Amino acid sequence: MGNDTVLSTAAPRPQHTRHTVTGDLDVAAVHRLRSGFAATIDGSDLARPGVQLDLGGVTFMDAAGLGAVMWCRQHALSAGFACVVDDASPAALRLMRLTGTHDLLRGFAAAPLAGGAPV
């Protein structure tokens, strides 16, 4: 991740983990996002927890960043976990809409994302 990119993990509710990404989500950030996400999923002893990705603070996202988000979703699903993007910045939302991936990454109950519209 670039110097201005931050990944943090928290458990806001039992059986849910929230990964927050701020800054640039680009080719330089992919390894860190994947490894942090995989460590949470692979080390979890919870029964099918939900994993939320918060991209509300992402200032730039390229195809590599979107690929990492899709990888996180697939990794979680393969392990039997739910995984959604529950917030997205305009930059992240624009790329998800352009590529048609926003339907796959919908937030819980299609909650509105940054920018005022549900994904």
Beta strands, then each sheet from edge to edge (+ up, - down):
strand 1: 6-13
strand 2: 16-25
strand 3: 50-61
strand 4: 82-88
sheet 1: 1+ 2- 3- 4-
end
